[in-house]
Each structure stands twice: as structure tokens, then as C-alpha cells.
Amino acid sequence: KVKSSKMNRAKNGYFIGTVPPYGYKVVKLKEGQKLEIDEKVRFIVEEMYRLTLEGKSQYEVARYLNGKGYATGM
């Protein structure tokens, strides 16, 4: 029952996890939880994508963001 309930909530677009991905926040609704873009860190996520599209490695992106002093997700 638990598995089918989680599957149904996921099919309906509700977040069934515990910790949202970086750049998102959980909004609690009566029916369940939805993910919403966190506007506070949106620019950081956009910067990560831009650097990745420029061909930077994960290490280089992390080093760049740490150099800027941006907070991590956890």
C-alpha cells in the first residue's frame, strides 16, 4: 500500500523525497508536497549550468563557486 501510494503521488507531480535537489524548495500543500524553484539560489544554479555548457568540469565549477563564497546545499 505504501509503495502504490508513493507511486500515485509521484505520478500526480508531488515530491515524495525528503531533501529537495539544490535550487528547489518544498512547498507543502493539503494534497502533498510540490517542488518550487528557490529564487534565492536560482542565480547560482544558472551559473553552474553556464559554466558546464562552457565545458568546465565538475571540479572546476565547484572550485569557482567555492571561490565566490557561495553556500552549499547542505
Biopython code that builds the backbone (N, CA, C, O; Angstrom):
import numpy as np
from Bio.PDB.StructureBuilder import StructureBuilder

atoms = [
    (1, "LYS", "N", (0.821, -1.194, 0.000)),
    (1, "LYS", "CA", (0.000, 0.000, 0.000)),
    (1, "LYS", "C", (0.862, 1.255, 0.000)),
    (1, "LYS", "O", (0.550, 2.228, -0.686)),
    (2, "VAL", "N", (1.941, 1.233, 0.764)),
    (2, "VAL", "CA", (2.816, 2.398, 0.834)),
    (2, "VAL", "C", (3.459, 2.653, -0.525)),
    (2, "VAL", "O", (3.527, 3.796, -0.979)),
    (3, "LYS", "N", (3.926, 1.599, -1.167)),
    (3, "LYS", "CA", (4.583, 1.728, -2.466)),
    (3, "LYS", "C", (3.620, 2.294, -3.509)),
    (3, "LYS", "O", (3.985, 3.205, -4.253)),
    (4, "SER", "N", (2.401, 1.769, -3.572)),
    (4, "SER", "CA", (1.441, 2.256, -4.568)),
    (4, "SER", "C", (1.013, 3.688, -4.258)),
    (4, "SER", "O", (0.763, 4.467, -5.178)),
    (5, "SER", "N", (0.926, 4.043, -2.986)),
    (5, "SER", "CA", (0.576, 5.410, -2.606)),
    (5, "SER", "C", (1.660, 6.388, -3.057)),
    (5, "SER", "O", (1.357, 7.461, -3.579)),
    (6, "LYS", "N", (2.925, 6.012, -2.853)),
    (6, "LYS", "CA", (4.035, 6.867, -3.283)),
    (6, "LYS", "C", (4.069, 6.984, -4.804)),
    (6, "LYS", "O", (4.324, 8.062, -5.340)),
    (7, "MET", "N", (3.816, 5.891, -5.490)),
    (7, "MET", "CA", (3.803, 5.913, -6.954)),
    (7, "MET", "C", (2.708, 6.847, -7.471)),
    (7, "MET", "O", (2.938, 7.617, -8.403)),
    (8, "ASN", "N", (1.528, 6.781, -6.873)),
    (8, "ASN", "CA", (0.429, 7.649, -7.290)),
    (8, "ASN", "C", (0.741, 9.116, -7.041)),
    (8, "ASN", "O", (0.452, 9.963, -7.885)),
    (9, "ARG", "N", (1.331, 9.425, -5.885)),
    (9, "ARG", "CA", (1.683, 10.821, -5.604)),
    (9, "ARG", "C", (2.744, 11.309, -6.576)),
    (9, "ARG", "O", (2.686, 12.452, -7.030)),
    (10, "ALA", "N", (3.706, 10.465, -6.898)),
    (10, "ALA", "CA", (4.746, 10.854, -7.848)),
    (10, "ALA", "C", (4.154, 11.065, -9.239)),
    (10, "ALA", "O", (4.528, 12.013, -9.929)),
    (11, "LYS", "N", (3.244, 10.205, -9.656)),
    (11, "LYS", "CA", (2.595, 10.356, -10.969)),
    (11, "LYS", "C", (1.792, 11.650, -11.050)),
    (11, "LYS", "O", (1.657, 12.238, -12.123)),
    (12, "ASN", "N", (1.260, 12.090, -9.910)),
    (12, "ASN", "CA", (0.480, 13.327, -9.870)),
    (12, "ASN", "C", (1.348, 14.566, -9.688)),
    (12, "ASN", "O", (0.831, 15.675, -9.552)),
    (13, "GLY", "N", (2.668, 14.382, -9.686)),
    (13, "GLY", "CA", (3.582, 15.519, -9.637)),
    (13, "GLY", "C", (3.988, 15.969, -8.254)),
    (13, "GLY", "O", (4.547, 17.055, -8.100)),
    (14, "TYR", "N", (3.719, 15.161, -7.241)),
    (14, "TYR", "CA", (4.093, 15.531, -5.885)),
    (14, "TYR", "C", (5.470, 14.987, -5.545)),
    (14, "TYR", "O", (5.864, 13.924, -6.024)),
    (15, "PHE", "N", (6.191, 15.717, -4.720)),
    (15, "PHE", "CA", (7.532, 15.327, -4.286)),
    (15, "PHE", "C", (7.412, 14.303, -3.168)),
    (15, "PHE", "O", (6.722, 14.542, -2.177)),
    (16, "ILE", "N", (8.079, 13.164, -3.322)),
    (16, "ILE", "CA", (7.961, 12.107, -2.320)),
    (16, "ILE", "C", (9.252, 11.894, -1.553)),
    (16, "ILE", "O", (9.330, 10.996, -0.715)),
    (17, "GLY", "N", (10.267, 12.706, -1.825)),
    (17, "GLY", "CA", (11.545, 12.564, -1.144)),
    (17, "GLY", "C", (11.575, 13.324, 0.168)),
    (17, "GLY", "O", (10.551, 13.809, 0.649)),
    (18, "THR", "N", (12.770, 13.420, 0.740)),
    (18, "THR", "CA", (12.918, 14.135, 1.997)),
    (18, "THR", "C", (13.700, 15.436, 1.819)),
    (18, "THR", "O", (13.314, 16.468, 2.369)),
    (19, "VAL", "N", (14.789, 15.395, 1.060)),
    (19, "VAL", "CA", (15.609, 16.580, 0.839)),
    (19, "VAL", "C", (15.496, 16.968, -0.639)),
    (19, "VAL", "O", (15.823, 16.166, -1.514)),
    (20, "PRO", "N", (15.039, 18.181, -0.922)),
    (20, "PRO", "CA", (14.896, 18.580, -2.330)),
    (20, "PRO", "C", (16.258, 18.819, -2.979)),
    (20, "PRO", "O", (17.236, 19.105, -2.287)),
    (21, "PRO", "N", (16.323, 18.702, -4.302)),
    (21, "PRO", "CA", (17.576, 18.988, -5.004)),
    (21, "PRO", "C", (17.968, 20.453, -4.816)),
    (21, "PRO", "O", (17.112, 21.307, -4.581)),
    (22, "TYR", "N", (19.264, 20.737, -4.921)),
    (22, "TYR", "CA", (19.751, 22.106, -4.771)),
    (22, "TYR", "C", (19.068, 23.006, -5.797)),
    (22, "TYR", "O", (18.987, 22.666, -6.977)),
    (23, "GLY", "N", (18.582, 24.143, -5.340)),
    (23, "GLY", "CA", (17.904, 25.083, -6.212)),
    (23, "GLY", "C", (16.396, 24.982, -6.126)),
    (23, "GLY", "O", (15.687, 25.770, -6.752)),
    (24, "TYR", "N", (15.896, 24.032, -5.368)),
    (24, "TYR", "CA", (14.453, 23.860, -5.193)),
    (24, "TYR", "C", (14.106, 23.901, -3.712)),
    (24, "TYR", "O", (14.948, 23.640, -2.853)),
    (25, "LYS", "N", (12.864, 24.230, -3.433)),
    (25, "LYS", "CA", (12.361, 24.151, -2.063)),
    (25, "LYS", "C", (11.030, 23.419, -2.089)),
    (25, "LYS", "O", (10.346, 23.379, -3.112)),
    (26, "VAL", "N", (10.676, 22.846, -0.960)),
    (26, "VAL", "CA", (9.443, 22.079, -0.847)),
    (26, "VAL", "C", (8.331, 23.004, -0.370)),
    (26, "VAL", "O", (8.487, 23.732, 0.610)),
    (27, "VAL", "N", (7.206, 22.966, -1.079)),
    (27, "VAL", "CA", (6.018, 23.711, -0.686)),
    (27, "VAL", "C", (4.974, 22.686, -0.271)),
    (27, "VAL", "O", (4.585, 21.824, -1.059)),
    (28, "LYS", "N", (4.529, 22.790, 0.966)),
    (28, "LYS", "CA", (3.557, 21.818, 1.477)),
    (28, "LYS", "C", (2.141, 22.267, 1.134)),
    (28, "LYS", "O", (1.724, 23.381, 1.451)),
    (29, "LEU", "N", (1.427, 21.377, 0.485)),
    (29, "LEU", "CA", (0.028, 21.601, 0.140)),
    (29, "LEU", "C", (-0.824, 20.593, 0.895)),
    (29, "LEU", "O", (-0.303, 19.670, 1.522)),
    (30, "LYS", "N", (-2.129, 20.777, 0.830)),
    (30, "LYS", "CA", (-3.032, 19.850, 1.506)),
    (30, "LYS", "C", (-2.902, 18.435, 0.944)),
    (30, "LYS", "O", (-2.964, 17.458, 1.690)),
    (31, "GLU", "N", (-2.721, 18.329, -0.375)),
    (31, "GLU", "CA", (-2.661, 17.023, -1.038)),
    (31, "GLU", "C", (-1.291, 16.366, -0.926)),
    (31, "GLU", "O", (-1.184, 15.144, -1.024)),
    (32, "GLY", "N", (-0.236, 17.166, -0.720)),
    (32, "GLY", "CA", (1.122, 16.634, -0.671)),
    (32, "GLY", "C", (2.131, 17.754, -0.768)),
    (32, "GLY", "O", (1.818, 18.908, -0.478)),
    (33, "GLN", "N", (3.344, 17.414, -1.176)),
    (33, "GLN", "CA", (4.418, 18.387, -1.297)),
    (33, "GLN", "C", (4.783, 18.575, -2.764)),
    (33, "GLN", "O", (4.853, 17.609, -3.524)),
    (34, "LYS", "N", (5.013, 19.813, -3.150)),
    (34, "LYS", "CA", (5.450, 20.134, -4.508)),
    (34, "LYS", "C", (6.808, 20.808, -4.436)),
    (34, "LYS", "O", (7.145, 21.437, -3.432)),
    (35, "LEU", "N", (7.588, 20.677, -5.503)),
    (35, "LEU", "CA", (8.858, 21.377, -5.598)),
    (35, "LEU", "C", (8.647, 22.705, -6.291)),
    (35, "LEU", "O", (7.871, 22.815, -7.240)),
    (36, "GLU", "N", (9.354, 23.716, -5.798)),
    (36, "GLU", "CA", (9.276, 25.051, -6.372)),
    (36, "GLU", "C", (10.697, 25.585, -6.472)),
    (36, "GLU", "O", (11.530, 25.293, -5.614)),
    (37, "ILE", "N", (10.977, 26.352, -7.495)),
    (37, "ILE", "CA", (12.313, 26.917, -7.668)),
    (37, "ILE", "C", (12.584, 27.895, -6.535)),
    (37, "ILE", "O", (11.752, 28.746, -6.219)),
    (38, "ASP", "N", (13.765, 27.762, -5.925)),
    (38, "ASP", "CA", (14.180, 28.660, -4.846)),
    (38, "ASP", "C", (14.849, 29.876, -5.479)),
    (38, "ASP", "O", (15.974, 29.792, -5.972)),
    (39, "GLU", "N", (14.156, 30.989, -5.461)),
    (39, "GLU", "CA", (14.654, 32.199, -6.123)),
    (39, "GLU", "C", (15.926, 32.737, -5.465)),
    (39, "GLU", "O", (16.678, 33.479, -6.098)),
    (40, "LYS", "N", (16.178, 32.376, -4.204)),
    (40, "LYS", "CA", (17.374, 32.862, -3.505)),
    (40, "LYS", "C", (18.658, 32.311, -4.110)),
    (40, "LYS", "O", (19.683, 32.993, -4.110)),
    (41, "VAL", "N", (18.616, 31.093, -4.622)),
    (41, "VAL", "CA", (19.818, 30.462, -5.171)),
    (41, "VAL", "C", (19.697, 30.186, -6.666)),
    (41, "VAL", "O", (20.536, 29.490, -7.238)),
    (42, "ARG", "N", (18.681, 30.715, -7.289)),
    (42, "ARG", "CA", (18.475, 30.481, -8.720)),
    (42, "ARG", "C", (19.677, 30.931, -9.541)),
    (42, "ARG", "O", (20.087, 30.243, -10.476)),
    (43, "PHE", "N", (20.240, 32.085, -9.194)),
    (43, "PHE", "CA", (21.372, 32.605, -9.965)),
    (43, "PHE", "C", (22.591, 31.689, -9.864)),
    (43, "PHE", "O", (23.391, 31.619, -10.798)),
    (44, "ILE", "N", (22.739, 30.987, -8.740)),
    (44, "ILE", "CA", (23.860, 30.062, -8.580)),
    (44, "ILE", "C", (23.681, 28.862, -9.506)),
    (44, "ILE", "O", (24.635, 28.425, -10.149)),
    (45, "VAL", "N", (22.469, 28.331, -9.573)),
    (45, "VAL", "CA", (22.186, 27.192, -10.447)),
    (45, "VAL", "C", (22.382, 27.593, -11.907)),
    (45, "VAL", "O", (22.931, 26.824, -12.696)),
    (46, "GLU", "N", (21.938, 28.789, -12.265)),
    (46, "GLU", "CA", (22.133, 29.272, -13.637)),
    (46, "GLU", "C", (23.618, 29.412, -13.948)),
    (46, "GLU", "O", (24.056, 29.103, -15.056)),
    (47, "GLU", "N", (24.386, 29.874, -12.975)),
    (47, "GLU", "CA", (25.838, 29.996, -13.146)),
    (47, "GLU", "C", (26.475, 28.612, -13.322)),
    (47, "GLU", "O", (27.386, 28.447, -14.133)),
    (48, "MET", "N", (25.999, 27.628, -12.570)),
    (48, "MET", "CA", (26.513, 26.261, -12.701)),
    (48, "MET", "C", (26.265, 25.728, -14.110)),
    (48, "MET", "O", (27.156, 25.137, -14.718)),
    (49, "TYR", "N", (25.059, 25.936, -14.624)),
    (49, "TYR", "CA", (24.732, 25.475, -15.976)),
    (49, "TYR", "C", (25.582, 26.193, -17.018)),
    (49, "TYR", "O", (26.074, 25.575, -17.962)),
    (50, "ARG", "N", (25.753, 27.502, -16.843)),
    (50, "ARG", "CA", (26.534, 28.279, -17.810)),
    (50, "ARG", "C", (27.968, 27.761, -17.863)),
    (50, "ARG", "O", (28.525, 27.562, -18.942)),
    (51, "LEU", "N", (28.554, 27.546, -16.700)),
    (51, "LEU", "CA", (29.938, 27.054, -16.651)),
    (51, "LEU", "C", (30.052, 25.655, -17.255)),
    (51, "LEU", "O", (31.023, 25.350, -17.946)),
    (52, "THR", "N", (29.060, 24.812, -16.992)),
    (52, "THR", "CA", (29.073, 23.457, -17.543)),
    (52, "THR", "C", (28.961, 23.495, -19.066)),
    (52, "THR", "O", (29.649, 22.751, -19.764)),
    (53, "LEU", "N", (28.098, 24.358, -19.571)),
    (53, "LEU", "CA", (27.955, 24.479, -21.024)),
    (53, "LEU", "C", (29.210, 25.042, -21.682)),
    (53, "LEU", "O", (29.454, 24.806, -22.866)),
    (54, "GLU", "N", (29.998, 25.779, -20.922)),
    (54, "GLU", "CA", (31.271, 26.297, -21.441)),
    (54, "GLU", "C", (32.346, 25.207, -21.470)),
    (54, "GLU", "O", (33.439, 25.428, -21.992)),
    (55, "GLY", "N", (32.038, 24.030, -20.909)),
    (55, "GLY", "CA", (32.976, 22.923, -20.951)),
    (55, "GLY", "C", (33.771, 22.725, -19.674)),
    (55, "GLY", "O", (34.713, 21.933, -19.656)),
    (56, "LYS", "N", (33.417, 23.422, -18.612)),
    (56, "LYS", "CA", (34.124, 23.268, -17.336)),
    (56, "LYS", "C", (33.744, 21.938, -16.699)),
    (56, "LYS", "O", (32.615, 21.470, -16.840)),
    (57, "SER", "N", (34.697, 21.337, -15.998)),
    (57, "SER", "CA", (34.428, 20.079, -15.298)),
    (57, "SER", "C", (33.697, 20.370, -13.993)),
    (57, "SER", "O", (33.603, 21.522, -13.570)),
    (58, "GLN", "N", (33.178, 19.315, -13.355)),
    (58, "GLN", "CA", (32.513, 19.490, -12.063)),
    (58, "GLN", "C", (33.474, 20.071, -11.037)),
    (58, "GLN", "O", (33.091, 20.911, -10.223)),
    (59, "TYR", "N", (34.711, 19.624, -11.078)),
    (59, "TYR", "CA", (35.718, 20.127, -10.154)),
    (59, "TYR", "C", (35.946, 21.623, -10.370)),
    (59, "TYR", "O", (36.009, 22.389, -9.409)),
    (60, "GLU", "N", (36.067, 22.033, -11.626)),
    (60, "GLU", "CA", (36.299, 23.444, -11.929)),
    (60, "GLU", "C", (35.110, 24.307, -11.525)),
    (60, "GLU", "O", (35.285, 25.414, -11.017)),
    (61, "VAL", "N", (33.907, 23.802, -11.748)),
    (61, "VAL", "CA", (32.702, 24.539, -11.354)),
    (61, "VAL", "C", (32.659, 24.675, -9.838)),
    (61, "VAL", "O", (32.387, 25.759, -9.322)),
    (62, "ALA", "N", (32.924, 23.585, -9.119)),
    (62, "ALA", "CA", (32.908, 23.621, -7.654)),
    (62, "ALA", "C", (33.970, 24.580, -7.128)),
    (62, "ALA", "O", (33.713, 25.342, -6.195)),
    (63, "ARG", "N", (35.147, 24.546, -7.714)),
    (63, "ARG", "CA", (36.229, 25.438, -7.282)),
    (63, "ARG", "C", (35.849, 26.902, -7.517)),
    (63, "ARG", "O", (36.104, 27.758, -6.670)),
    (64, "TYR", "N", (35.246, 27.180, -8.658)),
    (64, "TYR", "CA", (34.811, 28.538, -8.980)),
    (64, "TYR", "C", (33.766, 29.021, -7.970)),
    (64, "TYR", "O", (33.871, 30.126, -7.438)),
    (65, "LEU", "N", (32.757, 28.183, -7.713)),
    (65, "LEU", "CA", (31.688, 28.580, -6.793)),
    (65, "LEU", "C", (32.198, 28.716, -5.359)),
    (65, "LEU", "O", (31.769, 29.614, -4.634)),
    (66, "ASN", "N", (33.105, 27.836, -4.944)),
    (66, "ASN", "CA", (33.700, 27.964, -3.611)),
    (66, "ASN", "C", (34.523, 29.236, -3.501)),
    (66, "ASN", "O", (34.533, 29.889, -2.458)),
    (67, "GLY", "N", (35.212, 29.587, -4.579)),
    (67, "GLY", "CA", (35.994, 30.824, -4.607)),
    (67, "GLY", "C", (35.131, 32.058, -4.460)),
    (67, "GLY", "O", (35.554, 33.060, -3.883)),
    (68, "LYS", "N", (33.911, 31.982, -4.988)),
    (68, "LYS", "CA", (32.964, 33.097, -4.868)),
    (68, "LYS", "C", (32.339, 33.157, -3.476)),
    (68, "LYS", "O", (31.746, 34.169, -3.103)),
    (69, "GLY", "N", (32.473, 32.063, -2.701)),
    (69, "GLY", "CA", (31.920, 32.024, -1.351)),
    (69, "GLY", "C", (30.450, 31.646, -1.284)),
    (69, "GLY", "O", (29.786, 31.929, -0.287)),
    (70, "TYR", "N", (29.931, 31.011, -2.327)),
    (70, "TYR", "CA", (28.541, 30.593, -2.323)),
    (70, "TYR", "C", (28.331, 29.433, -1.362)),
    (70, "TYR", "O", (29.182, 28.551, -1.246)),
    (71, "ALA", "N", (27.202, 29.438, -0.676)),
    (71, "ALA", "CA", (26.873, 28.370, 0.279)),
    (71, "ALA", "C", (26.499, 27.099, -0.472)),
    (71, "ALA", "O", (25.961, 27.149, -1.578)),
    (72, "THR", "N", (26.793, 25.966, 0.146)),
    (72, "THR", "CA", (26.406, 24.688, -0.443)),
    (72, "THR", "C", (24.977, 24.364, -0.041)),
    (72, "THR", "O", (24.392, 25.031, 0.812)),
    (73, "GLY", "N", (24.428, 23.344, -0.658)),
    (73, "GLY", "CA", (23.043, 22.967, -0.400)),
    (73, "GLY", "C", (22.802, 22.397, 0.981)),
    (73, "GLY", "O", (21.709, 22.554, 1.525)),
    (74, "MET", "N", (23.771, 21.754, 1.552)),
    (74, "MET", "CA", (23.556, 21.109, 2.855)),
    (74, "MET", "C", (24.063, 21.985, 3.945)),
    (74, "MET", "O", (23.976, 21.623, 5.119)),
]
sb = StructureBuilder()
sb.init_structure("model")
sb.init_model(0)
sb.init_chain("A")
sb.init_seg("    ")
for serial, (resi, resn, name, xyz) in enumerate(atoms, 1):
    if name == "N":
        sb.init_residue(resn, " ", resi, " ")
    sb.init_atom(name, np.array(xyz, "f"), 0.0, 1.0, " ", f" {name:<3s}", serial, name[0])
structure = sb.get_structure()
